[in-house]
Amino acid sequence: MTLVTLPFRRGIGKIVALSMLLPLVFFCLNACTISPTPAAPTPDRLYLFDVSRLHLNHYEACIASTGEPSPCELDTPPPGKSYPDLLRDYDTLIFLATLQGLVNRDRPQLYLEHDYQRLETPGVDTFWLEKYQEAGQPYGWLAQTKIVKLNSLAEVLATFDDHVEGVVLWDPAVPATLNVATTIAGVENLAVLRAGSEIEAEITARLPVRQSLVGLFKPGAATLPHSATPSSSSPKTDAYLWAKEKYLDTGRANPLFLAYFEDGWPATRYAQNKMTRGGAYALERDYVVQQRGFAFDLSPWADEAPNDDPAQPVGTDAATLKAIVEAAEAQAGGQLIKVWGFIPWYEKYATEPGMGSTQHTPIKGEWESTWLFSQHGVYLQGGGGDVFGLAMANVSVHRFGPRPTLRTPPPLPTPADLVKKGYLTSAGRVSPDRTFVLFYMGDYDLAHPVQILLANYATSPWLDARRGQIPLAWGLNPALVEDIPGIISYLYASQSGQDYFVAANSGAGYLNPDALSEVGLLRWLGRSHDFYRKYGYDTQGFLLNGNGAAMSQLRLDAFTFLAPAGILTPDYEIDEPWPRLQLGTPLSAVATETLAGTPDVAAEAVHQAYRRVVLEQGRPPFLAFRSSFQSATFLWGVRDRLQAQDSAGQILGENGEVLHPNYTVVDPYTFFALLERWLK
């Protein structure tokens, strides 16, 4: 594969621009192609264990406590639970998830059910298991598999104790050792257990303790344990530096798989009779252990100490984070590196109440860490620890699902099609009395929201009754076939004629393109193009550059090869003039105004953008809006409000004049085809 094979759907200018990239293109011949993944054999049986009674859904707990769904400061445990109960539940989930990663390493054997049924809606884990058992479907890979239920931790141990070598104990005095233990678990074939846990006796009666981190990292140490490397003056960062030397620098841990997971801080909170604020990154650990990944939890900020280690020298966390990323890069041999997880903003390193920062918002933390990762060829693909209260569970099973068949982009609309719909005049000009609107459905660039939200939870966007009644651009990362291929197969198989898949964020994963080195950029373009080509993507619905702000022109030019049909980028990151043709590809902005709340509130956001972008700034009447985790019914309602208000003359300008934007919601291909014609 080379970039020369990209589907040219625009003019000759691309060929000229390609010549500037040719030296790097040929480098990409062998380095950028994705190796095919062989299909896994269908298991004859899959063991199922219900852990829903152990999982704390913070989203629902906040609604019950405060009436608000956001992370909140809960004062007491949920009904029927004490703090020791929550601590025991947390320990059990950590143990089971790390055990699961080991027993599922080569084939799927253990599936955990952490969500419960609501009325007629099955829990998210049951939902996907039922889909996988649908015979005759491209995603029905478990149709012939027998599901065997296990009823207790003792039964789980009896079934799988011969699959592991023993356990590694983490030290509750140093919460970072949970992540170190997770790294050790994948390398040494050990399950993870907190020292002093209520379940320790039951576990160690069947599995011996092979390694203990208790007391290994202490304040005032001169060097790292069993090393000449000077101590960082922090037990937290010493634990990660020790793990880096022992497992990452030596290549024993997988340098291509990092995990940005909250450490054992929830156990600290529970032991202090305090509640956590969000997901605890317990059930997500199965995939890290399965992939022999390297786990960490560090602040990206060098100008203040983190709230979980306030006594450390300022900047120690940030320096350790950089050292880990650089060590992984050195071991990766030039290959791109995946990060599973996300900065734990709802518990640490942010200006949220009690999170320790005086100046850095959660979004700033996301952007700072993502920029650092991108500089070293590292991209995110997992997700946060809490999406509407549910964990990213069972990925060690999901990854064995079937990949979708190859797909091609939908055909571009013809001028005759556009004339018939009234979008073009008979003379071929864009209709002068319409405002064309595109609804971008985000944020499905990471595995967690795709697995949890699209088809099963909150507004259940994919199962919504009005999906298919309004054109929607779904921002989906096609590279998620690496991790949740069966789920992606289901989405493609159940797509309606009004559902359009466009690329999210910045390619086949989430990073900031301007932070990449030249060689890193070409590897990224090659990776992204391979997925785009295989799964029919030629439109970039959201091109995010983070701290890099407006992307450099050469790199924007390069993205026109990935997405020749059109590119959208946030309006706070696009340079003037816009919209414009970038090497013949229409390039425009997603409005700052997002669509959320009620349809009436969202409709007013559309009016506000129209007044600002079209009337005040004098730009063409093409508006793109991002709506995160919303349903088709919600956006159908927004369109309904827009059309009703327009026809009733209820839309007013700044001076009270009646406006008639004639909002017309269209699909992304119509949007870009009309925009290109307007610009030409």
N, C-alpha and C positions, 0 to 999 in steps of 0.2 A: 504494500500500500504506500502511495505517496500522495502528497497534496495535489499532484497533477490530476489525479482521478476524481477530484471534486466535481460535483454536478454544476457546470457552468450554465447559469440561467440568465446571465447578464452580459454586458458588452465586453469589448476588447480591452478596456482599461484594466481588467483583472489580470489579463495575460502579461501586461506591462508590469503591474505590481508584483506578479509572481516572480518575475526575473530578479527582483530585489531579495526574494526569500530563497532562491534556488540553492545557495550553498548550504542552508540549513535544511531545506527540503530533502536533499539527498542523504543527509545525516539521518533523516527520519525513516529511511527505507526499511531498516531492520529494527530500529530502536522503538518505534512507536506502535507497531502492530500488536493488537491484543491476542494473546494465545487463546485458542478455542478451549472451552471448558467441556470435558466429556460429560455426558449424561450419567447421573448417578443411578445405580440399580434401585428399583422399587423395593423398599423393605417389606418383609412378610408380616412384620408386626411393629407397632409403635406403642411404647408405654406412655401413659397419660397420668399426670399427678396434679391434682387441684390444689393450688396454693393461694386461691383468692382470699381465704380467711387471713392470710399473712400480709397481704398487700394493702398499704394505706393509700387511698386515692385522695391526694391533697386537694384536687380541684373540687371534688364533691364535698370534702370536709370544710373547705372555705365557704362554699355556698351555704352549707348547713349552719356554719358558725356566724358568718358576717353578711350573707346575702350576696357577696361578690365572688366571682369565680377566679380572681387573680390570686397569686401566692399571698398568703395572709399570715399574720402572727396569731396562731392558735394558742390559747392559754392552757387548755387541758386536752388530754387524749380524747379520741372519739369514744362514743358510748360503748361500754363493754370492754374497753382496753385500759390497761395501766401502763406506766412508763416501762416497767420490767417486761410487760407483754410485748410492747413495741420493740424493745431491744432484742428479745428472743426471736420475734418474727423476722427482724432485720438479719440477725445471725443465720437463721434458717434459710432465708432466701439467698444470702451470699454463698452459703455452703452448697445449696442445690444448684445454683446457676453455674458455679465453677465445676461442680461434678458433671453437670450437663454438658459443658464444653468439652470435657474429656471423653465422655461416653459417646458423644456425637462427632468425634473428630473425623472418623472415616465413613460413617454412615449414620443416618438419623435413627436414634433409639429412644430418646426421652423427650417428651413434650410437656411443658408446664402451663397450666391454665390459671392465669393470675387475675382475670377479669370475670365478672359475674353477669348473669342474664338480667336484662331489664325488660320487664313485660314480655313482649314477643321477640325482642332483639337479643340474640346471643352475645356473650362476651366476645371480645375481639379475637382471642385465641381460638375459641370454638368456631367463630365465624370462618376463619381461614382454614381450619381443619375440615370443616364441612365442605368448603369450596374445593379443597384438594381431593375430597372423596367423591366428587361428582363424575361419574363415569361418562366417557365420551367427550369430555371437555379438554382443551389443550392444557389446562391447569390442573386437571384431575389426576395427578400423579400418584395419589394414595388411594385410588378407588379400590384396589385389591388388597390393601393393607389392613390387617386386623388391629383394632385399637384395644389395648389391654390396660385397664385402670388399676392404678396402685392406690392404696387407701391410707398409707401412713408413711412417715419417714423411715420407720423400721423396714417396711416393704421395699422402699427405694434402696436402702442400704443392702438388704438381702439380695436384691436383683443385680446391683451394679458394683458391689464392693470389690469385685475382682477386676474391675476395669481401671482402678487407680492404684497408685503406689502407697498412698497414705494422705496425710494432711500437712499443711503448713499453717502455723499459728501466727496471727498478726497481733501486734502490741497495741492495746487501746490507749496507752499513754502517748503513742505517736501515731495519730490517725493515718499518716501517709503510708504506714506499713501495710495497710489493707491493699493499696495499689501495688506495692512491692510484692506482696504475697500473691496477688493476681498474676503478675508477671512470672513469678516463680512457678505458680500452678501450671501454666501452659508449658513451661520449659521442662519441669521436673515431673510432670504427670501427677500432681497433687491437688487435692481439693483445699479450699480456704476456710479457716475457722478462726473466730476471735478467741484469744486466750481468756479463760474465765467465763466463757459463755455457759448458759444453762444447759445447752445441748452438747457440751463438750464431752461429758461422760458417755452419753449414748453413741456419739460418733467414734470416739477413740476406743470404745470397746470392740469395734470392728475394723477401724482403720488406724494404723499406728501414726504417731507424730514423727514425721521425717525431718522437719525443719521448724525452728522457732525463731521469730524475730524479737521476742520479748527481751527487753533490756539491751538490745544491740546498739541502739542509737540514743545517746545520752547528752544532756547539756554539758558544756565544758570539755568535750572530747578534743584531743589534739589532732587526731587523724581520723579518717574513715576506718571502720572496723577492718582489721587484717589488711591494711593498706598504708602506704607511705603518703597518700594524698592528704593534704591538710584539711581539717574540718572546715565546713562553711560557717560554723558557729550557730548552726540551727539543726536540731535533730530531724526536723521535717525535711529539709533539703539534703542533709547528709544521707537520709534513707534513699532518696532518688539518685544521688551521685554514686552511692555504693552500688545500687542496682544497675546504673549505667555502666560502671566499670565491669561488673561481674557478668551482666547478661546482654547489654547492648553493644558495648565496645568489642566484645568477643564474638559477636554474631550469633550467640545462642538464642536470644530473643529475635523475633522477626522484625527487622528494621523497616519493613514496608507497611507495618500495621502498628500505629500508635493509638492509644486510648486516652482521651481527655475526660477522665471520670472523677466526680467528687469522691474523695477518700473516705475514711471512716468517721468523718465529722458527724453524721447522724447518730452514731453510737455515743459520741461525746455529748451531744445534745440530750439524748434520752437518759444517759447516766446522770445528767445534771437536772433532770425533771423539766426539760424544755422540749418544745415541739420543733420539728423541722418545718421548712417552708415549701418543699417541693419534692420531686422524685429523688430517690436515694441512690441511683445507679447501682442497684443490686442485680436485678435480672438481666441487665445488659451485659454482664460479664461472661456469659457463656461463649459469645462469639470471640471475645478477646482471648480467652483460654484456648478455644478451638484453633485460633490462628496463631497462637504463641506470641501474642502482641505484648507491647510494653506500655504499661499504664502509669499515668501521672495526674497530679492535680496541683497546679501552680499558678500564681498570679502573673499576668503579663506586665504589671506596672512596676517600673523601677524607681518611682518617686514616692512610694509609701509602702509601709509594711502591711502584709495581709492580715485580715481580721482573725484568721485561725492560727497565726503565729506572730503576734505583734512585737515580740522581743527580738526577732531576727534583725540583723543589719539591713537597713533599707536597700532594696534592690536584689536581695539574695534569691528570692523566688524567681524573679525575672531572669537573672543570670543563669539559674539552674535550668529553667525552661529552655532558654537558648542553647545551653550546652547539650541537652537531650536531643533537641531537633538537629543540631549540628552533628551529633554522634550518629543519629539515624541516617542522615544524609551521607556521611562518610562511609557507612556500611552498605548503603543502597546501590552503590555502583552506578549512579546516574539515573536510576529508575524513580518514578514518582512514588510518593508515600501517602498512604491513606490514614486519616485521623477518624477514629470512631468515637463519638461523643461530642461534647461541646463545653465551653466555659460554664462552670456552675454558678451563673450570675445571680440566681435567686437565693443562694446561701452565702456567697463569698464575692469579694473583689469589686463590689458595685455600690452605688449610692443608695440602693434600696435600704430601708430602715434596718439597722443592725448588721449590715453587710460589710462595714468596715471602711469603705471608701468615702472620702469627702468631696471628690471631684469627678469621678469616672462613672458614667452611666453604664447600664448593662450593654447598650448598643456599642458604646465606645470600647468596652472590653471585648465584645465579639470582633470588632474591626481591628483592634490592636493585635489580638492573638491570630486572627486570620492573615493579617499582613505579614507577621513573623513566619507563620507556616509557609505562606506562598513564596517568601524569599528563599526557601530551602526546598522547593518542589513538593510541598505537602498540601494536600487538599482534604476538605471535610466531606464525609458522606454518611455519617451515622445520624446524629441528632442530639437534642437536649435530653436531660434525664426525666423530664416531666412534660408530656403533651396531653393536656386535658386529663391529667391524673393517672395516665397509664404508662407503663414501661415499654421499652423496645425489647420484648421477650422473644425467645425461641429462634433468633436469627441463625443459630447453629443448626436448626432444622430447616428453616426457610431457604437457606442457601443451596440446598440440594434440589430444589424445585426445578421445573423445566423452563428453559429460556424460551422466549417468544420466537416464532418464525420471523424471517427477515421481512421488513416492511419497506414501502416506498412512500415518498411524500404525496399528499393529495394533489390533484391537478390544479394548476393555476386557473382562476376564472377567466373566461374569454371575454373580449369586448361585447360580443353578442349577449352573453349572460348578464353583464353589467347594464347594458342598455335595457334589457327586458325587465330588470328589477328597478329601473328608474335611477340607477346610480350614475349612469352616463347619459348625456344627451345623444340625439341621433347623429350629431356632428362629432361625437367621440370625446366631448369635454365632460369633466367631472361636474355633476349636478351642483349648481351654485347655491342651492337653497337647502342644503343638508349639512348636518354636523355628524361625522362618522365616529362611532364610539366602539372601542374594543375593551372587553372585559378579560383581564388576565387573572387566572386562578392560581394563587400561590398559597403557601410556599412548599412545594413538593420536590425540592432539590435534595433533601436528605431522607434517609430511610424511615426514620421514626414517624414523622407526620403522615407519610404515605401508608405505612402499615396500620396506624391507629385511626387516622381521621377520614381518609377518603371513602372508605366503604362501611364503616361500622360505628362511628362515635360522634358525639356532639351533633352537628347538623347533618352528618352522614352525606357529604356532598355527592358521592358517586351513586348512592342509592336513592337520591332525592327524586321524587315523582316527576318533577319538571325538567330533569336533565334530558336533553334532546329537544326541548322546546325553545331554546335560545342558544345562539352561538357562543361558545366559551373556549378560551385558549388556556389549556391546562399546562402550567409550567412544571414539567416532569423531567427529572434527570434520567436519561436513558441508560446511564451506567449503573443504575440500581439493579440491573439484571445480574450484577456480580454478587449481590447480597440477598435480594428478595426476588429471585427470578419468577417464581410461581405467582406472586402477587402482581408483578408487572404483566405476566401473561394473561391473568384475569382481566386487568384493566384494558389491555388491547383487545381482548376477545369480546368484551362487553361495551366497547365504544359505540356511540350513536353517530349519526351523520352530522350532528351539531357539536360534537366534541373534537377539538383539535389539540394535538400534543405539540408543544413548543418547548425549546430548551430553556432551562432555568439558570439563574445566577450567572455562571461564567463558563459553562461547558459541561463536561462529564464529571461533575462534582463542584464543590464550592471553594474557590480561591479568588485572589485578586490578580488579574493578568499582568498589570504593570509591575508587580513585585517580582515576577519570575525573571530569571536570567534569560539570555537569548536562547540558550540550549534548552532550558526548562520550558520556555514558551513553545518551542517546536515539539517537544515531547507532549506538552499539553494539547497543542493543536492536533497532533497525531492521534492521541488517545481519544479526544473529543470527536474528531472526524470519523474514526472507526465506529464509534457508537452511533453517531448521527447517521452515517451511511447505512448501517445495518438496520436501523429502526425508523428510518424515514423522517428524520428531522432536518429541516432547512430554514427554520425560523428561530431567532434568538429572542425569547419573550422578555428576558430580564438580564441585562449584562451589568453586573455589579463589580465595581473596582475598589470599593472600600476606601481606605486611607489614600489611595492613589488618585481619587477624584476623577476628573475627566481623563479618559484613556488617551495614550499617545496615538498619533495618527497611524503610524506603521502597524501598531497592534490592532487598531480598529480595522485597518485594511485587511489584516490577516483573518479577522473574524468574519469578514464578508465572504470568505471562502467556505467557512463552516455554515453560515446562514445567509445564502444568497437571496432568499425570499424577503428578508427584512430583519431589522434589529431594533430592539427597544432597550433603553437604558434609563435609570432614574433621572428626572429633570435636574436634580441637584448635582449630577455627575456628568452632564453633557456639555460640550463646548459649543459656542456659536459658530456658524448659524445652524439652527435646527428648526424644523426637520430639513434634511438634505439628502442628497445621493452620495453615498460613500463608496467610491469605485462602482457606481451604478446600482448599489443596493440602498433601498430606502432606510434611512436611519432617523428615528424619532425618540421621544421621551415618554416615560410613564409619569403621569402627573403626581405631584407631591400629595395631593388629596387622595386618601385611600377610602375604599367603600366598606363601611362597617356600621354597626348600630342598627337602626331601623331603615327600611327602604326610603322613608321620607328624609332621614338624616343623610343617607347616601346620595339621594337625588340632589339635595342642596350642595353637597360636595362637588357633584358634576357641574351644577350651575356656577359655583365659585370658580372652578377650573376654566369653564367656558369664558367667563368674564375676564379672567386674568390672562389666559393664553391667547384666545381668539380676539376678544375686543380690545384689551389694553395693549397686548404685545403685538397684535396684528399677524399672528401666525395662521397657517391654514387650519380649516375646521376639522382637525383630526385629533381625537382625544383618546388616550389609553389609560386605563385605571387598573390598579392592583387591588385585589380583594383577597385577604388571607383567610383560608379555611371557611369560606362562606359556601352556602348551598345555591343550587340553581334556582330554587324557589325565591331566595332572597334577591338574587340578581334579576330574576324575572319581575319581581315586585319593583325593583329600581327602574327597570325599563318601563313598566306600566305607569309609575308615577311620572317619569319624564315625559312620556307621550301624552298623558292626561293633562299635565300642567301646561305643556306646550299648546295643545289644542284649545285649552281654556284661557290662554293668554295670561297665565299666572306667573310667568317668569319675568322679573323686572330687572332693568339695568340699574346702574348707580344713580341715575337721575330720575328713576321712576318710570322710564319708558318700557313699554311691553316688548319683550323679545320673543322671537320664534326661531330657535336654533334648529328645529326639526331634527332632533337626535335620532340617529339610525344606528342600532347596534348590529355590527357585522363580525364575521369571522376574520381571523388574522390574515388569510390570503387575500380576501377582498379588501381589507383595510390597507394592506401594503400595495396591492395592485393599483388601487385608486390613488394612494399617496404618491406612488411613483409617477403616475400619469399627471397628477397635479404639479409635481415638481418639475417635470419635463416641459 
